[in-house]
């Protein structure tokens, strides 16, 4: 009984950490996108961002840049997911 309870507690803690990492990664990606698209000094409102069109090549480059920018978070998320799924 005790080993199962400990496993459940560890799994809950792992899921909580995954949720925290996800939130951090989303915020970090949004900040990076704002800075790359509009500069740090004059961030626009969200509706301005949503209306800005991106060429396919620009979008692809941004996706790759964001992936590099979030490398540590993605690595930690991958490690935790492997722990959960075995």
SULZIUR-V842339 format. One record per residue. N is the residue number from 1. PHI is phi in degrees with one decimal (none if undefined). Layout:
# SULZIUR-V842339
n=N phi=PHI
n=N phi=PHI
This chain:
# SULZIUR-V842339
n=1 phi=none
n=2 phi=-62.9
n=3 phi=-59.6
n=4 phi=-66.0
n=5 phi=-64.2
n=6 phi=-66.4
n=7 phi=-61.6
n=8 phi=-63.9
n=9 phi=-62.7
n=10 phi=-63.7
n=11 phi=-63.3
n=12 phi=-62.4
n=13 phi=-64.1
n=14 phi=-65.7
n=15 phi=-64.1
n=16 phi=-64.0
n=17 phi=-63.7
n=18 phi=-60.6
n=19 phi=-63.7
n=20 phi=-64.4
n=21 phi=-63.0
n=22 phi=-61.5
n=23 phi=-62.5
n=24 phi=-60.9
n=25 phi=-63.6
n=26 phi=-61.8
n=27 phi=-64.8
n=28 phi=-64.9
n=29 phi=-65.9
n=30 phi=-62.9
n=31 phi=-63.2
n=32 phi=-62.0
n=33 phi=-61.5
n=34 phi=-59.9
n=35 phi=-64.0
n=36 phi=-72.4
n=37 phi=-87.7
n=38 phi=-129.3
n=39 phi=87.3
n=40 phi=-75.9
n=41 phi=-80.1
n=42 phi=-136.8
n=43 phi=-68.2
n=44 phi=-84.2
n=45 phi=-74.3
n=46 phi=-60.5
n=47 phi=-65.0
n=48 phi=-65.8
n=49 phi=-64.0
n=50 phi=-66.2
n=51 phi=-83.1
n=52 phi=-72.0
n=53 phi=-87.6
n=54 phi=-118.7
n=55 phi=-66.8
n=56 phi=-56.4
n=57 phi=-68.4
n=58 phi=-65.8
n=59 phi=-62.3
n=60 phi=-60.5
n=61 phi=-65.9
n=62 phi=-60.7
n=63 phi=-60.8
n=64 phi=-64.6
n=65 phi=-63.4
n=66 phi=-65.0
n=67 phi=-59.6
n=68 phi=-64.7
n=69 phi=-63.6
n=70 phi=-102.6
n=71 phi=-55.3
n=72 phi=-67.3
n=73 phi=-66.0
n=74 phi=-63.8
n=75 phi=-62.1
n=76 phi=-67.4
n=77 phi=-60.8
n=78 phi=-59.0
n=79 phi=-63.1
n=80 phi=-68.7
n=81 phi=-63.7
n=82 phi=-60.5
n=83 phi=-66.4
n=84 phi=-70.1
n=85 phi=-86.5
n=86 phi=87.9
